[in-house]
Amino acid sequence: MTTLTENAPAVGGPEPARQSTHVITYQAAQGEALIEEMRRDATVFCMGQDLRMGGFFGGTRGMVDEFGYERVLDTSITEAFMVGCAAGAAMTGMRPVVQMGFADFSLIAGDEIFQKLGKWRHMHGGQFELPAVIIMPIGPSGGAGPEHSGSMEMLGMHFPGLKVVVPSDAWDAKALLKAAIRDPNPVLYYPSKQLDWVRGPVSTDPDEIIPLGQAAVRRTGTSATVITYGCMTRRALEAAETLAGEGIELEVVDLRTLVPLDLDTVTASVLRTHRALIVHEAPRTAGPGAEIAAAVQERCFWHLDAPIMRLGAVDAPIPASRHLEQHCFPSVDDIAEAARRLARI
């Protein structure tokens, strides 16, 4: 079987290989996307804590020298104010990008995100657009504790009017963020903190974007489909390489976005393999995998050779110990063992 380095859709031939000699970290790719979009569009601006010093992921360092204090805004730790300000700015034609340090804090701005951004365009009959991006890193970060390690991307799936992005590598982190900034709708962008320092190629073309709602088949296989996103994509690919030596060939589908959800690519893959395993770092109970499993069952029931399986984080607060926290999320070994069981059914 083949590991795909290009963005290959499940239906049709593979897309052209990624062409780049530019290799940076996952978090730096987000900063590069923001800089390029601010150069491209004078209505784009960002706000958050310590952005003028580099922000949480270092990607905004030096931006104030190029764009000035009016487009690189340092705020106090007031999430409700930041998102409320972004909603108002977006209504008037600006394209704000709000950077929160942790997705957990999005609950403080819950009304502004899920009620205002998600609903106002519809409530006002489409009289204005709401092109705002809220960056909310998810998952553990080496012992940050229960209130700084949440994976809350499923909330954006539950509240209509919002788009949800979860990139799995540096290339997608940049290309998807650029697409999110250009989108006329509010986008919740959830980078995985477990990937912060992982290096990879990114496009050097400032116009390179990945359309929201387009999944990628990262590896082809015939034994089972692994449906995943974010940091679990890398782990699924590692597990697939391990299992290939045992004669189990996994197909790995990276969703990239949860809203829109590319069910066509997922369905086409499951119809080929007849088995599905869903993996994410959000809690298993009521996580994104539950909705995805229901959709796969509705579309593929008569073609399934085994029950749909799910792997997710434990249903417990994430411990502050960096050693214990890793036991709360699916590991490469966990994914491999689940796939073995699935392939034997």
URQUI-V82824 format. One line per field, one symbol per residue. ss: DSSP state (A for helix, B for strand, O for the rest). A space follows every 50 residues. Layout:
BEGIN
ss = ???
END
This chain:
BEGIN
ss = OOBBBBBBOOOOOOOOOOOOOBBBBAAAAAAAAAAAAAAAOOOBBBBBOO AAAOOOOOOOOOAAAAAOOOOBBBOOOOAAAAAAAAAAAAAOOOBBBBBB OOAAAAAAAAAAAAAAAAAAAAAOOOOOOOOOBBBBOBOOOOOOOAAAOO OOOAAAAAOOOOBBBOOOOAAAAAAAAAAAAAOOOOBBBOOBAAAOOOBB BBOOOOOOOOOOOOOBBBBOOOOBBBBBOOAAAAAAAAAAAAAAOOOOOB BBBBOOBBBOOOAAAAAAAAAAAOOBBBBBBBBOOOOAAAAAAAAAAAAA AAAOOOOOBBBBBOOOOOOOOAAAAAAAOOOAAAAAAAAAAAAAO
END
